Amino acid sequence: QLHLQESGPGLVKPSETLSLTCTVSRGSISSRSYYWGWIRQPPGKGLEFIGTFYYNGATYYNPSLKSRVTISVDTSKNQVSLKLTSVTAADTAVYYCARRAAGTTGYFDNWGQGTLVSVSS
Amino acid sequence: QSVMTQPPSVSGAPGQRVTISCTGSSSNIGAGYDVHWYQQLPGTAPKLLIYGNTNRPSGVPDRFSASKSGTSASLAITGLQAEDEADYYCQSYDTSLSGSVFGEGTKLTVL
């Protein structure tokens, strides 16, 4: 059974960079059948798609976050990383990593438990 | 604000049937893109409930079903149970965003 685990600082100061890592176990991030993505959920609000990474290096980012987001992978560690620069309080959220089936309208079939990141001084 | 609209809340008594709508446009659902549904129990990560408009992953009870027509999709839950109380989200692809998009989410309350 695929397992995804997010990790990273729970508190980030305004204007700094949020960095999270998703460690994937019992599955390879190099698979052509899947994308690896990040989704976030501000407290008490809905889900917001952040972006995805495909094995061939292709990335897609939500246009509203594109200028601040980078998703990358470390295949040697089977990890997917998220970096979000110049954070503000509006970036406070639970951040989830998830596996997405390949295809234009792929669904997210496996999710990590999520990690809460608060932006505050 | 999402490009796919869901009612903020729905409710029903145990045993009843409820439906949750997901209204999109010609740039997403109406363009023929698949719709998927997720269930998020309180304090937990979302879980895939329906994929490809109508398909249930292994382990999802057949009390859950979904359909799609035109620019909208709908999730139906029959034989409502207390454990169904959760937030439900639809997801599709939007050409104007060139990427995945989630609906606003609907909170289901079991009375």
HADDOCK unambig.tbl for C-alpha pairs under 7 A between the chains (distance, minus, plus):
assign (segid A and resid 46 and name CA) (segid B and resid 104 and name CA) 5.76 0.50 0.50
assign (segid A and resid 46 and name CA) (segid B and resid 105 and name CA) 5.97 0.50 0.50
assign (segid A and resid 47 and name CA) (segid B and resid 102 and name CA) 6.40 0.50 0.50
assign (segid A and resid 48 and name CA) (segid B and resid 102 and name CA) 6.68 0.50 0.50
assign (segid A and resid 49 and name CA) (segid B and resid 100 and name CA) 6.73 0.50 0.50
assign (segid A and resid 49 and name CA) (segid B and resid 101 and name CA) 6.33 0.50 0.50
assign (segid A and resid 63 and name CA) (segid B and resid 97 and name CA) 6.76 0.50 0.50
assign (segid A and resid 105 and name CA) (segid B and resid 33 and name CA) 6.26 0.50 0.50
assign (segid A and resid 105 and name CA) (segid B and resid 34 and name CA) 5.86 0.50 0.50
assign (segid A and resid 105 and name CA) (segid B and resid 92 and name CA) 5.93 0.50 0.50
assign (segid A and resid 105 and name CA) (segid B and resid 93 and name CA) 5.34 0.50 0.50
assign (segid A and resid 105 and name CA) (segid B and resid 100 and name CA) 6.92 0.50 0.50
assign (segid A and resid 107 and name CA) (segid B and resid 36 and name CA) 6.39 0.50 0.50
assign (segid A and resid 107 and name CA) (segid B and resid 51 and name CA) 6.49 0.50 0.50
assign (segid A and resid 108 and name CA) (segid B and resid 48 and name CA) 6.79 0.50 0.50
assign (segid A and resid 109 and name CA) (segid B and resid 48 and name CA) 5.63 0.50 0.50
assign (segid A and resid 111 and name CA) (segid B and resid 45 and name CA) 6.72 0.50 0.50
assign (segid A and resid 112 and name CA) (segid B and resid 45 and name CA) 6.99 0.50 0.50
assign (segid A and resid 113 and name CA) (segid B and resid 44 and name CA) 6.80 0.50 0.50
assign (segid A and resid 113 and name CA) (segid B and resid 45 and name CA) 5.41 0.50 0.50
assign (segid A and resid 114 and name CA) (segid B and resid 45 and name CA) 6.57 0.50 0.50
